[in-house]
Amino acid sequence: MNAIITVVGSDKVGIIAQVSALLAEHKINIADITQTILSGNFVMMMMVSLEGADIDIDGLRTLLGKTGDAMHVEINVMAERVFSAMHRI
């Protein structure tokens, strides 16, 4: 299963490092990543693979939510199939 992770908030040192470290800790592979700064806001989108992960998507959502709260950024996790269905033209 693949998931889409989005991170949005004020730009600061360590956002990518903290999120990617948490993913690595749970054996979640980053398949693709893009990030930019829009009007002073950090915006990142990741496609991750949960194949081989030691946590399910709900557990990941909870952990990343707590991580986002600590960093004062918003982190969302959505199954790729749901994301694709929502953005189909």
PDB file with SEQRES, HELIX, SHEET and CRYST1 records, atoms N, CA, C and O in Angstrom:
SEQRES   1 A   89  MET ASN ALA ILE ILE THR VAL VAL GLY SER ASP LYS VAL          
SEQRES   2 A   89  GLY ILE ILE ALA GLN VAL SER ALA LEU LEU ALA GLU HIS          
SEQRES   3 A   89  LYS ILE ASN ILE ALA ASP ILE THR GLN THR ILE LEU SER          
SEQRES   4 A   89  GLY ASN PHE VAL MET MET MET MET VAL SER LEU GLU GLY          
SEQRES   5 A   89  ALA ASP ILE ASP ILE ASP GLY LEU ARG THR LEU LEU GLY          
SEQRES   6 A   89  LYS THR GLY ASP ALA MET HIS VAL GLU ILE ASN VAL MET          
SEQRES   7 A   89  ALA GLU ARG VAL PHE SER ALA MET HIS ARG ILE                  
HELIX    1 AA1 ILE A   15  GLU A   25  1                                  11    
HELIX    2 AA2 ILE A   57  MET A   71  1                                  15    
HELIX    3 AA3 GLU A   80  MET A   86  1                                   7    
SHEET    1 AA1 4 ASN A  29  LEU A  38  0                                        
SHEET    2 AA1 4 ASN A  41  SER A  49 -1                                        
SHEET    3 AA1 4 ASN A   2  SER A  10 -1                                        
SHEET    4 AA1 4 VAL A  73  ALA A  79 -1                                        
CRYST1    1.000    1.000    1.000  90.00  90.00  90.00 P 1           1          
ATOM      1  N   MET A   1       0.850  -1.179   0.000  1.00  0.00           N  
ATOM      2  CA  MET A   1       0.000   0.000   0.000  1.00  0.00           C  
ATOM      3  C   MET A   1       0.890   1.235   0.000  1.00  0.00           C  
ATOM      4  O   MET A   1       1.899   1.300   0.702  1.00  0.00           O  
ATOM      5  N   ASN A   2       0.489   2.213  -0.807  1.00  0.00           N  
ATOM      6  CA  ASN A   2       1.169   3.504  -0.824  1.00  0.00           C  
ATOM      7  C   ASN A   2       0.307   4.545  -0.133  1.00  0.00           C  
ATOM      8  O   ASN A   2      -0.915   4.414  -0.062  1.00  0.00           O  
ATOM      9  N   ALA A   3       0.957   5.574   0.372  1.00  0.00           N  
ATOM     10  CA  ALA A   3       0.243   6.672   1.027  1.00  0.00           C  
ATOM     11  C   ALA A   3       0.867   7.988   0.587  1.00  0.00           C  
ATOM     12  O   ALA A   3       2.031   8.051   0.192  1.00  0.00           O  
ATOM     13  N   ILE A   4       0.056   9.031   0.666  1.00  0.00           N  
ATOM     14  CA  ILE A   4       0.510  10.385   0.393  1.00  0.00           C  
ATOM     15  C   ILE A   4       0.579  11.117   1.730  1.00  0.00           C  
ATOM     16  O   ILE A   4      -0.383  11.123   2.498  1.00  0.00           O  
ATOM     17  N   ILE A   5       1.723  11.731   1.996  1.00  0.00           N  
ATOM     18  CA  ILE A   5       1.899  12.529   3.215  1.00  0.00           C  
ATOM     19  C   ILE A   5       2.103  13.968   2.785  1.00  0.00           C  
ATOM     20  O   ILE A   5       2.940  14.254   1.929  1.00  0.00           O  
ATOM     21  N   THR A   6       1.339  14.877   3.379  1.00  0.00           N  
ATOM     22  CA  THR A   6       1.544  16.304   3.127  1.00  0.00           C  
ATOM     23  C   THR A   6       1.940  16.979   4.430  1.00  0.00           C  
ATOM     24  O   THR A   6       1.437  16.641   5.502  1.00  0.00           O  
ATOM     25  N   VAL A   7       2.843  17.930   4.321  1.00  0.00           N  
ATOM     26  CA  VAL A   7       3.309  18.704   5.470  1.00  0.00           C  
ATOM     27  C   VAL A   7       3.242  20.180   5.080  1.00  0.00           C  
ATOM     28  O   VAL A   7       3.811  20.586   4.067  1.00  0.00           O  
ATOM     29  N   VAL A   8       2.549  20.972   5.881  1.00  0.00           N  
ATOM     30  CA  VAL A   8       2.413  22.408   5.599  1.00  0.00           C  
ATOM     31  C   VAL A   8       2.601  23.175   6.902  1.00  0.00           C  
ATOM     32  O   VAL A   8       2.051  22.802   7.937  1.00  0.00           O  
ATOM     33  N   GLY A   9       3.386  24.253   6.841  1.00  0.00           N  
ATOM     34  CA  GLY A   9       3.570  25.102   8.014  1.00  0.00           C  
ATOM     35  C   GLY A   9       4.681  26.095   7.790  1.00  0.00           C  
ATOM     36  O   GLY A   9       5.273  26.157   6.713  1.00  0.00           O  
ATOM     37  N   SER A  10       4.956  26.863   8.809  1.00  0.00           N  
ATOM     38  CA  SER A  10       6.052  27.832   8.734  1.00  0.00           C  
ATOM     39  C   SER A  10       7.369  27.095   8.535  1.00  0.00           C  
ATOM     40  O   SER A  10       7.622  26.066   9.162  1.00  0.00           O  
ATOM     41  N   ASP A  11       8.200  27.634   7.659  1.00  0.00           N  
ATOM     42  CA  ASP A  11       9.481  27.009   7.368  1.00  0.00           C  
ATOM     43  C   ASP A  11      10.402  27.089   8.578  1.00  0.00           C  
ATOM     44  O   ASP A  11      10.511  28.132   9.223  1.00  0.00           O  
ATOM     45  N   LYS A  12      11.056  25.981   8.873  1.00  0.00           N  
ATOM     46  CA  LYS A  12      12.036  25.930   9.971  1.00  0.00           C  
ATOM     47  C   LYS A  12      12.986  24.769   9.723  1.00  0.00           C  
ATOM     48  O   LYS A  12      12.676  23.854   8.961  1.00  0.00           O  
ATOM     49  N   VAL A  13      14.105  24.811  10.347  1.00  0.00           N  
ATOM     50  CA  VAL A  13      15.120  23.765  10.219  1.00  0.00           C  
ATOM     51  C   VAL A  13      14.602  22.453  10.792  1.00  0.00           C  
ATOM     52  O   VAL A  13      14.021  22.434  11.876  1.00  0.00           O  
ATOM     53  N   GLY A  14      14.811  21.352  10.064  1.00  0.00           N  
ATOM     54  CA  GLY A  14      14.571  20.022  10.605  1.00  0.00           C  
ATOM     55  C   GLY A  14      13.259  19.354  10.242  1.00  0.00           C  
ATOM     56  O   GLY A  14      13.029  18.219  10.657  1.00  0.00           O  
ATOM     57  N   ILE A  15      12.391  20.007   9.485  1.00  0.00           N  
ATOM     58  CA  ILE A  15      11.103  19.382   9.172  1.00  0.00           C  
ATOM     59  C   ILE A  15      11.319  18.085   8.386  1.00  0.00           C  
ATOM     60  O   ILE A  15      10.816  17.028   8.768  1.00  0.00           O  
ATOM     61  N   ILE A  16      12.065  18.174   7.295  1.00  0.00           N  
ATOM     62  CA  ILE A  16      12.295  16.980   6.478  1.00  0.00           C  
ATOM     63  C   ILE A  16      13.028  15.913   7.289  1.00  0.00           C  
ATOM     64  O   ILE A  16      12.701  14.729   7.201  1.00  0.00           O  
ATOM     65  N   ALA A  17      14.002  16.325   8.064  1.00  0.00           N  
ATOM     66  CA  ALA A  17      14.789  15.382   8.864  1.00  0.00           C  
ATOM     67  C   ALA A  17      13.916  14.624   9.861  1.00  0.00           C  
ATOM     68  O   ALA A  17      14.032  13.405   9.981  1.00  0.00           O  
ATOM     69  N   GLN A  18      13.048  15.331  10.574  1.00  0.00           N  
ATOM     70  CA  GLN A  18      12.219  14.673  11.583  1.00  0.00           C  
ATOM     71  C   GLN A  18      11.202  13.733  10.961  1.00  0.00           C  
ATOM     72  O   GLN A  18      10.996  12.622  11.450  1.00  0.00           O  
ATOM     73  N   VAL A  19      10.563  14.177   9.877  1.00  0.00           N  
ATOM     74  CA  VAL A  19       9.562  13.329   9.231  1.00  0.00           C  
ATOM     75  C   VAL A  19      10.226  12.099   8.620  1.00  0.00           C  
ATOM     76  O   VAL A  19       9.744  10.982   8.807  1.00  0.00           O  
ATOM     77  N   SER A  20      11.317  12.287   7.898  1.00  0.00           N  
ATOM     78  CA  SER A  20      11.974  11.142   7.259  1.00  0.00           C  
ATOM     79  C   SER A  20      12.577  10.191   8.292  1.00  0.00           C  
ATOM     80  O   SER A  20      12.597   8.982   8.058  1.00  0.00           O  
ATOM     81  N   ALA A  21      13.064  10.692   9.416  1.00  0.00           N  
ATOM     82  CA  ALA A  21      13.594   9.816  10.477  1.00  0.00           C  
ATOM     83  C   ALA A  21      12.483   8.948  11.063  1.00  0.00           C  
ATOM     84  O   ALA A  21      12.693   7.762  11.318  1.00  0.00           O  
ATOM     85  N   LEU A  22      11.315   9.524  11.277  1.00  0.00           N  
ATOM     86  CA  LEU A  22      10.185   8.746  11.802  1.00  0.00           C  
ATOM     87  C   LEU A  22       9.788   7.661  10.806  1.00  0.00           C  
ATOM     88  O   LEU A  22       9.511   6.526  11.197  1.00  0.00           O  
ATOM     89  N   LEU A  23       9.761   8.010   9.519  1.00  0.00           N  
ATOM     90  CA  LEU A  23       9.424   7.014   8.499  1.00  0.00           C  
ATOM     91  C   LEU A  23      10.454   5.886   8.479  1.00  0.00           C  
ATOM     92  O   LEU A  23      10.082   4.713   8.436  1.00  0.00           O  
ATOM     93  N   ALA A  24      11.737   6.226   8.509  1.00  0.00           N  
ATOM     94  CA  ALA A  24      12.797   5.215   8.500  1.00  0.00           C  
ATOM     95  C   ALA A  24      12.707   4.305   9.720  1.00  0.00           C  
ATOM     96  O   ALA A  24      12.924   3.097   9.621  1.00  0.00           O  
ATOM     97  N   GLU A  25      12.390   4.886  10.859  1.00  0.00           N  
ATOM     98  CA  GLU A  25      12.266   4.114  12.102  1.00  0.00           C  
ATOM     99  C   GLU A  25      11.211   3.017  11.970  1.00  0.00           C  
ATOM    100  O   GLU A  25      11.317   1.972  12.612  1.00  0.00           O  
ATOM    101  N   HIS A  26      10.193   3.252  11.141  1.00  0.00           N  
ATOM    102  CA  HIS A  26       9.109   2.285  10.974  1.00  0.00           C  
ATOM    103  C   HIS A  26       9.164   1.554   9.637  1.00  0.00           C  
ATOM    104  O   HIS A  26       8.173   0.979   9.186  1.00  0.00           O  
ATOM    105  N   LYS A  27      10.356   1.586   9.004  1.00  0.00           N  
ATOM    106  CA  LYS A  27      10.619   0.848   7.766  1.00  0.00           C  
ATOM    107  C   LYS A  27       9.685   1.260   6.628  1.00  0.00           C  
ATOM    108  O   LYS A  27       9.229   0.426   5.846  1.00  0.00           O  
ATOM    109  N   ILE A  28       9.412   2.567   6.552  1.00  0.00           N  
ATOM    110  CA  ILE A  28       8.563   3.124   5.502  1.00  0.00           C  
ATOM    111  C   ILE A  28       9.472   3.808   4.493  1.00  0.00           C  
ATOM    112  O   ILE A  28      10.240   4.704   4.843  1.00  0.00           O  
ATOM    113  N   ASN A  29       9.379   3.376   3.234  1.00  0.00           N  
ATOM    114  CA  ASN A  29      10.232   3.909   2.174  1.00  0.00           C  
ATOM    115  C   ASN A  29       9.600   5.132   1.523  1.00  0.00           C  
ATOM    116  O   ASN A  29       8.410   5.134   1.211  1.00  0.00           O  
ATOM    117  N   ILE A  30      10.408   6.175   1.321  1.00  0.00           N  
ATOM    118  CA  ILE A  30       9.961   7.363   0.586  1.00  0.00           C  
ATOM    119  C   ILE A  30      10.190   7.086  -0.898  1.00  0.00           C  
ATOM    120  O   ILE A  30      11.333   7.000  -1.348  1.00  0.00           O  
ATOM    121  N   ALA A  31       9.097   6.947  -1.660  1.00  0.00           N  
ATOM    122  CA  ALA A  31       9.182   6.646  -3.085  1.00  0.00           C  
ATOM    123  C   ALA A  31       9.379   7.916  -3.908  1.00  0.00           C  
ATOM    124  O   ALA A  31      10.049   7.891  -4.941  1.00  0.00           O  
ATOM    125  N   ASP A  32       8.803   9.017  -3.458  1.00  0.00           N  
ATOM    126  CA  ASP A  32       8.918  10.286  -4.175  1.00  0.00           C  
ATOM    127  C   ASP A  32       8.684  11.411  -3.177  1.00  0.00           C  
ATOM    128  O   ASP A  32       7.937  11.252  -2.212  1.00  0.00           O  
ATOM    129  N   ILE A  33       9.324  12.541  -3.415  1.00  0.00           N  
ATOM    130  CA  ILE A  33       9.177  13.676  -2.505  1.00  0.00           C  
ATOM    131  C   ILE A  33       9.344  14.977  -3.289  1.00  0.00           C  
ATOM    132  O   ILE A  33      10.181  15.077  -4.186  1.00  0.00           O  
ATOM    133  N   THR A  34       8.543  15.950  -2.937  1.00  0.00           N  
ATOM    134  CA  THR A  34       8.690  17.287  -3.484  1.00  0.00           C  
ATOM    135  C   THR A  34       8.434  18.272  -2.349  1.00  0.00           C  
ATOM    136  O   THR A  34       7.610  18.023  -1.468  1.00  0.00           O  
ATOM    137  N   GLN A  35       9.141  19.376  -2.383  1.00  0.00           N  
ATOM    138  CA  GLN A  35       8.944  20.394  -1.361  1.00  0.00           C  
ATOM    139  C   GLN A  35       9.278  21.758  -1.924  1.00  0.00           C  
ATOM    140  O   GLN A  35      10.099  21.892  -2.831  1.00  0.00           O  
ATOM    141  N   THR A  36       8.632  22.762  -1.373  1.00  0.00           N  
ATOM    142  CA  THR A  36       8.844  24.128  -1.817  1.00  0.00           C  
ATOM    143  C   THR A  36       8.470  25.078  -0.686  1.00  0.00           C  
ATOM    144  O   THR A  36       7.927  24.669   0.340  1.00  0.00           O  
ATOM    145  N   ILE A  37       8.769  26.332  -0.895  1.00  0.00           N  
ATOM    146  CA  ILE A  37       8.343  27.383   0.027  1.00  0.00           C  
ATOM    147  C   ILE A  37       7.361  28.263  -0.740  1.00  0.00           C  
ATOM    148  O   ILE A  37       7.709  28.809  -1.787  1.00  0.00           O  
ATOM    149  N   LEU A  38       6.142  28.406  -0.232  1.00  0.00           N  
ATOM    150  CA  LEU A  38       5.119  29.243  -0.841  1.00  0.00           C  
ATOM    151  C   LEU A  38       4.754  30.342   0.139  1.00  0.00           C  
ATOM    152  O   LEU A  38       4.196  30.066   1.201  1.00  0.00           O  
ATOM    153  N   SER A  39       5.061  31.578  -0.204  1.00  0.00           N  
ATOM    154  CA  SER A  39       4.749  32.738   0.655  1.00  0.00           C  
ATOM    155  C   SER A  39       5.222  32.522   2.089  1.00  0.00           C  
ATOM    156  O   SER A  39       4.510  32.855   3.036  1.00  0.00           O  
ATOM    157  N   GLY A  40       6.410  31.970   2.248  1.00  0.00           N  
ATOM    158  CA  GLY A  40       6.976  31.758   3.575  1.00  0.00           C  
ATOM    159  C   GLY A  40       6.523  30.487   4.258  1.00  0.00           C  
ATOM    160  O   GLY A  40       6.963  30.191   5.369  1.00  0.00           O  
ATOM    161  N   ASN A  41       5.644  29.724   3.612  1.00  0.00           N  
ATOM    162  CA  ASN A  41       5.170  28.462   4.179  1.00  0.00           C  
ATOM    163  C   ASN A  41       5.892  27.288   3.533  1.00  0.00           C  
ATOM    164  O   ASN A  41       6.040  27.231   2.312  1.00  0.00           O  
ATOM    165  N   PHE A  42       6.336  26.363   4.356  1.00  0.00           N  
ATOM    166  CA  PHE A  42       6.947  25.126   3.892  1.00  0.00           C  
ATOM    167  C   PHE A  42       5.824  24.204   3.437  1.00  0.00           C  
ATOM    168  O   PHE A  42       4.845  24.015   4.159  1.00  0.00           O  
ATOM    169  N   VAL A  43       5.958  23.627   2.238  1.00  0.00           N  
ATOM    170  CA  VAL A  43       4.962  22.698   1.709  1.00  0.00           C  
ATOM    171  C   VAL A  43       5.717  21.487   1.164  1.00  0.00           C  
ATOM    172  O   VAL A  43       6.596  21.625   0.314  1.00  0.00           O  
ATOM    173  N   MET A  44       5.365  20.296   1.660  1.00  0.00           N  
ATOM    174  CA  MET A  44       6.019  19.074   1.211  1.00  0.00           C  
ATOM    175  C   MET A  44       4.962  18.010   0.940  1.00  0.00           C  
ATOM    176  O   MET A  44       3.979  17.885   1.670  1.00  0.00           O  
ATOM    177  N   MET A  45       5.187  17.248  -0.124  1.00  0.00           N  
ATOM    178  CA  MET A  45       4.334  16.107  -0.426  1.00  0.00           C  
ATOM    179  C   MET A  45       5.238  14.904  -0.662  1.00  0.00           C  
ATOM    180  O   MET A  45       6.226  14.983  -1.392  1.00  0.00           O  
ATOM    181  N   MET A  46       4.883  13.796  -0.033  1.00  0.00           N  
ATOM    182  CA  MET A  46       5.662  12.570  -0.170  1.00  0.00           C  
ATOM    183  C   MET A  46       4.748  11.435  -0.587  1.00  0.00           C  
ATOM    184  O   MET A  46       3.603  11.348  -0.142  1.00  0.00           O  
ATOM    185  N   MET A  47       5.264  10.563  -1.448  1.00  0.00           N  
ATOM    186  CA  MET A  47       4.623   9.281  -1.730  1.00  0.00           C  
ATOM    187  C   MET A  47       5.466   8.254  -0.992  1.00  0.00           C  
ATOM    188  O   MET A  47       6.672   8.160  -1.218  1.00  0.00           O  
ATOM    189  N   VAL A  48       4.840   7.489  -0.117  1.00  0.00           N  
ATOM    190  CA  VAL A  48       5.583   6.498   0.656  1.00  0.00           C  
ATOM    191  C   VAL A  48       4.981   5.118   0.455  1.00  0.00           C  
ATOM    192  O   VAL A  48       3.794   4.974   0.163  1.00  0.00           O  
ATOM    193  N   SER A  49       5.818   4.115   0.616  1.00  0.00           N  
ATOM    194  CA  SER A  49       5.383   2.728   0.527  1.00  0.00           C  
ATOM    195  C   SER A  49       5.318   2.137   1.935  1.00  0.00           C  
ATOM    196  O   SER A  49       6.290   2.184   2.690  1.00  0.00           O  
ATOM    197  N   LEU A  50       4.165   1.585   2.267  1.00  0.00           N  
ATOM    198  CA  LEU A  50       3.995   0.954   3.576  1.00  0.00           C  
ATOM    199  C   LEU A  50       4.278  -0.549   3.521  1.00  0.00           C  
ATOM    200  O   LEU A  50       4.126  -1.253   4.519  1.00  0.00           O  
ATOM    201  N   GLU A  51       4.693  -1.037   2.340  1.00  0.00           N  
ATOM    202  CA  GLU A  51       5.047  -2.445   2.210  1.00  0.00           C  
ATOM    203  C   GLU A  51       6.274  -2.713   3.077  1.00  0.00           C  
ATOM    204  O   GLU A  51       7.309  -2.069   2.904  1.00  0.00           O  
ATOM    205  N   GLY A  52       6.164  -3.646   3.993  1.00  0.00           N  
ATOM    206  CA  GLY A  52       7.270  -3.952   4.893  1.00  0.00           C  
ATOM    207  C   GLY A  52       7.316  -3.087   6.136  1.00  0.00           C  
ATOM    208  O   GLY A  52       8.177  -3.284   6.994  1.00  0.00           O  
ATOM    209  N   ALA A  53       6.400  -2.128   6.248  1.00  0.00           N  
ATOM    210  CA  ALA A  53       6.370  -1.246   7.420  1.00  0.00           C  
ATOM    211  C   ALA A  53       5.931  -2.020   8.653  1.00  0.00           C  
ATOM    212  O   ALA A  53       5.208  -3.011   8.552  1.00  0.00           O  
ATOM    213  N   ASP A  54       6.369  -1.562   9.805  1.00  0.00           N  
ATOM    214  CA  ASP A  54       5.969  -2.204  11.062  1.00  0.00           C  
ATOM    215  C   ASP A  54       4.811  -1.458  11.730  1.00  0.00           C  
ATOM    216  O   ASP A  54       4.570  -1.620  12.926  1.00  0.00           O  
ATOM    217  N   ILE A  55       4.094  -0.636  10.946  1.00  0.00           N  
ATOM    218  CA  ILE A  55       2.983   0.158  11.459  1.00  0.00           C  
ATOM    219  C   ILE A  55       1.963   0.292  10.332  1.00  0.00           C  
ATOM    220  O   ILE A  55       2.333   0.316   9.158  1.00  0.00           O  
ATOM    221  N   ASP A  56       0.686   0.380  10.682  1.00  0.00           N  
ATOM    222  CA  ASP A  56      -0.332   0.564   9.645  1.00  0.00           C  
ATOM    223  C   ASP A  56      -0.591   2.052   9.426  1.00  0.00           C  
ATOM    224  O   ASP A  56      -0.040   2.894  10.134  1.00  0.00           O  
ATOM    225  N   ILE A  57      -1.424   2.368   8.449  1.00  0.00           N  
ATOM    226  CA  ILE A  57      -1.650   3.765   8.077  1.00  0.00           C  
ATOM    227  C   ILE A  57      -2.285   4.564   9.216  1.00  0.00           C  
ATOM    228  O   ILE A  57      -1.977   5.745   9.379  1.00  0.00           O  
ATOM    229  N   ASP A  58      -3.161   3.947  10.000  1.00  0.00           N  
ATOM    230  CA  ASP A  58      -3.768   4.669  11.118  1.00  0.00           C  
ATOM    231  C   ASP A  58      -2.741   4.995  12.201  1.00  0.00           C  
ATOM    232  O   ASP A  58      -2.756   6.088  12.767  1.00  0.00           O  
ATOM    233  N   GLY A  59      -1.857   4.050  12.485  1.00  0.00           N  
ATOM    234  CA  GLY A  59      -0.793   4.307  13.450  1.00  0.00           C  
ATOM    235  C   GLY A  59       0.158   5.387  12.958  1.00  0.00           C  
ATOM    236  O   GLY A  59       0.607   6.235  13.730  1.00  0.00           O  
ATOM    237  N   LEU A  60       0.465   5.344  11.645  1.00  0.00           N  
ATOM    238  CA  LEU A  60       1.322   6.362  11.056  1.00  0.00           C  
ATOM    239  C   LEU A  60       0.673   7.737  11.154  1.00  0.00           C  
ATOM    240  O   LEU A  60       1.334   8.721  11.485  1.00  0.00           O  
ATOM    241  N   ARG A  61      -0.612   7.799  10.868  1.00  0.00           N  
ATOM    242  CA  ARG A  61      -1.356   9.068  10.946  1.00  0.00           C  
ATOM    243  C   ARG A  61      -1.270   9.647  12.366  1.00  0.00           C  
ATOM    244  O   ARG A  61      -1.071  10.850  12.536  1.00  0.00           O  
ATOM    245  N   THR A  62      -1.418   8.801  13.367  1.00  0.00           N  
ATOM    246  CA  THR A  62      -1.353   9.242  14.764  1.00  0.00           C  
ATOM    247  C   THR A  62       0.049   9.751  15.114  1.00  0.00           C  
ATOM    248  O   THR A  62       0.194  10.825  15.697  1.00  0.00           O  
ATOM    249  N   LEU A  63       1.078   8.975  14.756  1.00  0.00           N  
ATOM    250  CA  LEU A  63       2.460   9.385  15.062  1.00  0.00           C  
ATOM    251  C   LEU A  63       2.842  10.681  14.360  1.00  0.00           C  
ATOM    252  O   LEU A  63       3.445  11.568  14.965  1.00  0.00           O  
ATOM    253  N   LEU A  64       2.489  10.788  13.086  1.00  0.00           N  
ATOM    254  CA  LEU A  64       2.830  12.010  12.352  1.00  0.00           C  
ATOM    255  C   LEU A  64       2.021  13.202  12.852  1.00  0.00           C  
ATOM    256  O   LEU A  64       2.505  14.334  12.819  1.00  0.00           O  
ATOM    257  N   GLY A  65       0.805  12.962  13.311  1.00  0.00           N  
ATOM    258  CA  GLY A  65       0.011  14.043  13.902  1.00  0.00           C  
ATOM    259  C   GLY A  65       0.693  14.613  15.134  1.00  0.00           C  
ATOM    260  O   GLY A  65       0.751  15.829  15.315  1.00  0.00           O  
ATOM    261  N   LYS A  66       1.211  13.730  15.981  1.00  0.00           N  
ATOM    262  CA  LYS A  66       1.925  14.172  17.185  1.00  0.00           C  
ATOM    263  C   LYS A  66       3.231  14.888  16.820  1.00  0.00           C  
ATOM    264  O   LYS A  66       3.599  15.883  17.445  1.00  0.00           O  
ATOM    265  N   THR A  67       3.918  14.374  15.809  1.00  0.00           N  
ATOM    266  CA  THR A  67       5.152  15.007  15.346  1.00  0.00           C  
ATOM    267  C   THR A  67       4.857  16.395  14.794  1.00  0.00           C  
ATOM    268  O   THR A  67       5.579  17.349  15.082  1.00  0.00           O  
ATOM    269  N   GLY A  68       3.799  16.505  14.002  1.00  0.00           N  
ATOM    270  CA  GLY A  68       3.395  17.799  13.448  1.00  0.00           C  
ATOM    271  C   GLY A  68       3.036  18.797  14.532  1.00  0.00           C  
ATOM    272  O   GLY A  68       3.411  19.966  14.454  1.00  0.00           O  
ATOM    273  N   ASP A  69       2.308  18.339  15.547  1.00  0.00           N  
ATOM    274  CA  ASP A  69       1.946  19.220  16.663  1.00  0.00           C  
ATOM    275  C   ASP A  69       3.202  19.761  17.346  1.00  0.00           C  
ATOM    276  O   ASP A  69       3.277  20.945  17.675  1.00  0.00           O  
ATOM    277  N   ALA A  70       4.176  18.892  17.555  1.00  0.00           N  
ATOM    278  CA  ALA A  70       5.415  19.300  18.225  1.00  0.00           C  
ATOM    279  C   ALA A  70       6.204  20.306  17.390  1.00  0.00           C  
ATOM    280  O   ALA A  70       6.883  21.175  17.936  1.00  0.00           O  
ATOM    281  N   MET A  71       6.111  20.184  16.050  1.00  0.00           N  
ATOM    282  CA  MET A  71       6.853  21.086  15.164  1.00  0.00           C  
ATOM    283  C   MET A  71       6.008  22.286  14.725  1.00  0.00           C  
ATOM    284  O   MET A  71       6.498  23.168  14.019  1.00  0.00           O  
ATOM    285  N   HIS A  72       4.753  22.317  15.139  1.00  0.00           N  
ATOM    286  CA  HIS A  72       3.818  23.381  14.748  1.00  0.00           C  
ATOM    287  C   HIS A  72       3.601  23.432  13.238  1.00  0.00           C  
ATOM    288  O   HIS A  72       3.568  24.503  12.633  1.00  0.00           O  
ATOM    289  N   VAL A  73       3.453  22.235  12.640  1.00  0.00           N  
ATOM    290  CA  VAL A  73       3.094  22.108  11.228  1.00  0.00           C  
ATOM    291  C   VAL A  73       1.931  21.132  11.139  1.00  0.00           C  
ATOM    292  O   VAL A  73       1.693  20.348  12.058  1.00  0.00           O  
ATOM    293  N   GLU A  74       1.212  21.185  10.027  1.00  0.00           N  
ATOM    294  CA  GLU A  74       0.104  20.256   9.817  1.00  0.00           C  
ATOM    295  C   GLU A  74       0.580  19.119   8.925  1.00  0.00           C  
ATOM    296  O   GLU A  74       1.089  19.346   7.828  1.00  0.00           O  
ATOM    297  N   ILE A  75       0.409  17.891   9.410  1.00  0.00           N  
ATOM    298  CA  ILE A  75       0.802  16.710   8.642  1.00  0.00           C  
ATOM    299  C   ILE A  75      -0.438  15.853   8.428  1.00  0.00           C  
ATOM    300  O   ILE A  75      -1.140  15.505   9.378  1.00  0.00           O  
ATOM    301  N   ASN A  76      -0.697  15.518   7.161  1.00  0.00           N  
ATOM    302  CA  ASN A  76      -1.823  14.660   6.810  1.00  0.00           C  
ATOM    303  C   ASN A  76      -1.326  13.428   6.081  1.00  0.00           C  
ATOM    304  O   ASN A  76      -0.344  13.482   5.341  1.00  0.00           O  
ATOM    305  N   VAL A  77      -2.014  12.316   6.298  1.00  0.00           N  
ATOM    306  CA  VAL A  77      -1.679  11.048   5.654  1.00  0.00           C  
ATOM    307  C   VAL A  77      -2.946  10.513   5.007  1.00  0.00           C  
ATOM    308  O   VAL A  77      -4.000  10.442   5.640  1.00  0.00           O  
ATOM    309  N   MET A  78      -2.829  10.133   3.724  1.00  0.00           N  
ATOM    310  CA  MET A  78      -3.985   9.613   3.007  1.00  0.00           C  
ATOM    311  C   MET A  78      -3.532   8.440   2.139  1.00  0.00           C  
ATOM    312  O   MET A  78      -2.476   8.497   1.509  1.00  0.00           O  
ATOM    313  N   ALA A  79      -4.335   7.379   2.109  1.00  0.00           N  
ATOM    314  CA  ALA A  79      -4.029   6.262   1.227  1.00  0.00           C  
ATOM    315  C   ALA A  79      -3.982   6.772  -0.209  1.00  0.00           C  
ATOM    316  O   ALA A  79      -4.804   7.600  -0.602  1.00  0.00           O  
ATOM    317  N   GLU A  80      -3.031   6.287  -0.985  1.00  0.00           N  
ATOM    318  CA  GLU A  80      -2.869   6.760  -2.359  1.00  0.00           C  
ATOM    319  C   GLU A  80      -4.144   6.569  -3.176  1.00  0.00           C  
ATOM    320  O   GLU A  80      -4.499   7.439  -3.972  1.00  0.00           O  
ATOM    321  N   ARG A  81      -4.831   5.452  -2.993  1.00  0.00           N  
ATOM    322  CA  ARG A  81      -6.038   5.203  -3.785  1.00  0.00           C  
ATOM    323  C   ARG A  81      -7.126   6.226  -3.480  1.00  0.00           C  
ATOM    324  O   ARG A  81      -7.871   6.618  -4.378  1.00  0.00           O  
ATOM    325  N   VAL A  82      -7.228   6.661  -2.231  1.00  0.00           N  
ATOM    326  CA  VAL A  82      -8.198   7.693  -1.857  1.00  0.00           C  
ATOM    327  C   VAL A  82      -7.775   9.029  -2.471  1.00  0.00           C  
ATOM    328  O   VAL A  82      -8.601   9.747  -3.035  1.00  0.00           O  
ATOM    329  N   PHE A  83      -6.497   9.353  -2.359  1.00  0.00           N  
ATOM    330  CA  PHE A  83      -5.977  10.595  -2.927  1.00  0.00           C  
ATOM    331  C   PHE A  83      -6.231  10.638  -4.435  1.00  0.00           C  
ATOM    332  O   PHE A  83      -6.696  11.651  -4.959  1.00  0.00           O  
ATOM    333  N   SER A  84      -5.925   9.536  -5.133  1.00  0.00           N  
ATOM    334  CA  SER A  84      -6.114   9.477  -6.583  1.00  0.00           C  
ATOM    335  C   SER A  84      -7.580   9.631  -6.962  1.00  0.00           C  
ATOM    336  O   SER A  84      -7.906  10.331  -7.921  1.00  0.00           O  
ATOM    337  N   ALA A  85      -8.464   8.979  -6.214  1.00  0.00           N  
ATOM    338  CA  ALA A  85      -9.902   9.079  -6.503  1.00  0.00           C  
ATOM    339  C   ALA A  85     -10.411  10.493  -6.299  1.00  0.00           C  
ATOM    340  O   ALA A  85     -11.260  10.962  -7.058  1.00  0.00           O  
ATOM    341  N   MET A  86      -9.906  11.177  -5.290  1.00  0.00           N  
ATOM    342  CA  MET A  86     -10.339  12.551  -5.005  1.00  0.00           C  
ATOM    343  C   MET A  86      -9.868  13.518  -6.079  1.00  0.00           C  
ATOM    344  O   MET A  86     -10.524  14.532  -6.317  1.00  0.00           O  
ATOM    345  N   HIS A  87      -8.743  13.232  -6.738  1.00  0.00           N  
ATOM    346  CA  HIS A  87      -8.155  14.169  -7.679  1.00  0.00           C  
ATOM    347  C   HIS A  87      -8.301  13.728  -9.136  1.00  0.00           C  
ATOM    348  O   HIS A  87      -7.635  14.256 -10.027  1.00  0.00           O  
ATOM    349  N   ARG A  88      -9.181  12.756  -9.362  1.00  0.00           N  
ATOM    350  CA  ARG A  88      -9.426  12.299 -10.730  1.00  0.00           C  
ATOM    351  C   ARG A  88     -10.300  13.325 -11.446  1.00  0.00           C  
ATOM    352  O   ARG A  88     -11.266  13.834 -10.879  1.00  0.00           O  
ATOM    353  N   ILE A  89      -9.956  13.618 -12.679  1.00  0.00           N  
ATOM    354  CA  ILE A  89     -10.722  14.599 -13.457  1.00  0.00           C  
ATOM    355  C   ILE A  89     -11.899  13.930 -14.116  1.00  0.00           C  
ATOM    356  O   ILE A  89     -12.670  14.587 -14.816  1.00  0.00           O  
TER     357      ILE A  89                                                      
END                                                                             
